[in-house]
Amino acid sequence: RTVLVAAGAWTSELIPSWKPHLKPIRILQTWVNVSNTQNPQLYDSPNMPCMAMVVHPDLPLPVYCLPADSRSGDDDLIDDFDGHAQYKDCVKLGIHGGEKIDPNENVTQKVTLEEEANMLRCIKTTLCEDISNAATSSSSLETKPCMYTMTIDEHFMVGVPKSMTNVCAVAGLSGHGFKMAPALGQMLSDFAMEKDIKKRKEILEVKWNAAFCSPARFGV
């Protein structure tokens, strides 16, 4: 039998040896409804590109931005998840970075007025006037907290914790794990299905070329 651990910010509670190398942080993400802007079609995918990471001298941390999707919630889309349909016609902007937090407290902590003002400043600094004007309306702007679990080099931790044989864990996705989730799931599945324990390390490091994500780089 094999135990697969994908506990996010709570990984340290299950694998204490990883705690010094995992840093849960509070991050903010906001959605701006652009349906009433002067040119809403400009901000819809594929007309508006993604901004993977924007570093601006007037902002303390990098931000990223995703275009709106006017199709969200349409009948031809299957299995909208996590309430995604409510963000139809919304451009998303998020901050890449934040303060270290206790994940148990962050779950219930609401967005403060100061945080909302900071997100509005990010929008006005990085996006066009048309979107910035829309963001000044409280009915067009929604900000929510989220969590990253960071490693010092911002690479994942994927592998067998030291002194554990039939355990494989993935943590420290550092803000870019969501899009990698299908591959990570398949990687853990391959690990669990391999009965030869000696070959399991080879699966992660050779087949999946994930040696750079090994917890061994931190000695754990």
Secondary structure as the mmCIF struct_conf table of DSSP 4:
data_model
#
loop_
_struct_conf.conf_type_id
_struct_conf.id
_struct_conf.beg_label_comp_id
_struct_conf.beg_label_asym_id
_struct_conf.beg_label_seq_id
_struct_conf.end_label_comp_id
_struct_conf.end_label_asym_id
_struct_conf.end_label_seq_id
STRN STRN1 VAL A 3 VAL A 5
HELX_RH_3T_P HELX_RH_3T_P1 GLY A 8 TRP A 10
HELX_RH_AL_P HELX_RH_AL_P1 THR A 11 LEU A 14
HELX_RH_3T_P HELX_RH_3T_P2 PRO A 16 HIS A 21
STRN STRN2 LYS A 23 ASN A 33
TURN_TY1_P TURN_TY1_P1 SER A 35 ASN A 36
BEND BEND1 THR A 37 GLN A 38
HELX_RH_3T_P HELX_RH_3T_P3 PRO A 40 TYR A 43
STRN STRN3 ASP A 44 ASP A 44
TURN_TY1_P TURN_TY1_P2 SER A 45 ASN A 47
BEND BEND2 MET A 48 MET A 48
STRN STRN4 MET A 51 VAL A 54
TURN_TY1_P TURN_TY1_P3 PRO A 57 ASP A 58
BEND BEND3 LEU A 59 LEU A 61
STRN STRN5 VAL A 63 LEU A 66
STRN STRN6 ALA A 68 ALA A 68
TURN_TY1_P TURN_TY1_P4 SER A 70 GLY A 73
TURN_TY1_P TURN_TY1_P5 ASP A 75 ASP A 76
BEND BEND4 LEU A 77 LEU A 77
TURN_TY1_P TURN_TY1_P6 ASP A 82 GLY A 83
HELX_RH_3T_P HELX_RH_3T_P4 HIS A 84 TYR A 87
TURN_TY1_P TURN_TY1_P7 LYS A 88 ASP A 89
STRN STRN7 CYS A 90 ILE A 95
BEND BEND5 HIS A 96 HIS A 96
STRN STRN8 LYS A 100 LYS A 100
HELX_RH_AL_P HELX_RH_AL_P2 PRO A 103 ASN A 106
TURN_TY1_P TURN_TY1_P8 VAL A 107 THR A 108
HELX_LH_PP_P HELX_LH_PP_P1 GLN A 109 THR A 112
HELX_RH_AL_P HELX_RH_AL_P3 LEU A 113 THR A 126
BEND BEND6 LEU A 127 LEU A 127
HELX_RH_AL_P HELX_RH_AL_P4 GLU A 129 ALA A 135
TURN_TY1_P TURN_TY1_P9 THR A 136 THR A 136
BEND BEND7 SER A 137 SER A 137
HELX_RH_3T_P HELX_RH_3T_P5 SER A 138 SER A 140
STRN STRN9 LEU A 141 MET A 150
TURN_TY1_P TURN_TY1_P10 ILE A 152 ASP A 153
BEND BEND8 GLU A 154 GLU A 154
STRN STRN10 MET A 157 GLY A 159
HELX_LH_PP_P HELX_LH_PP_P2 VAL A 160 PRO A 161
TURN_TY1_P TURN_TY1_P11 LYS A 162 SER A 163
BEND BEND9 THR A 165 ASN A 166
STRN STRN11 VAL A 167 ALA A 171
TURN_TY1_P TURN_TY1_P12 SER A 174 GLY A 175
HELX_RH_3T_P HELX_RH_3T_P6 PHE A 178 MET A 180
HELX_RH_AL_P HELX_RH_AL_P5 ALA A 181 MET A 193
HELX_RH_AL_P HELX_RH_AL_P6 ILE A 197 GLU A 202
HELX_RH_PI_P HELX_RH_PI_P1 ILE A 203 LYS A 207
BEND BEND10 TRP A 208 TRP A 208
HELX_RH_3T_P HELX_RH_3T_P7 ALA A 211 CYS A 213
HELX_RH_3T_P HELX_RH_3T_P8 PRO A 215 PHE A 218
TURN_TY1_P TURN_TY1_P13 GLY A 219 GLY A 219
#
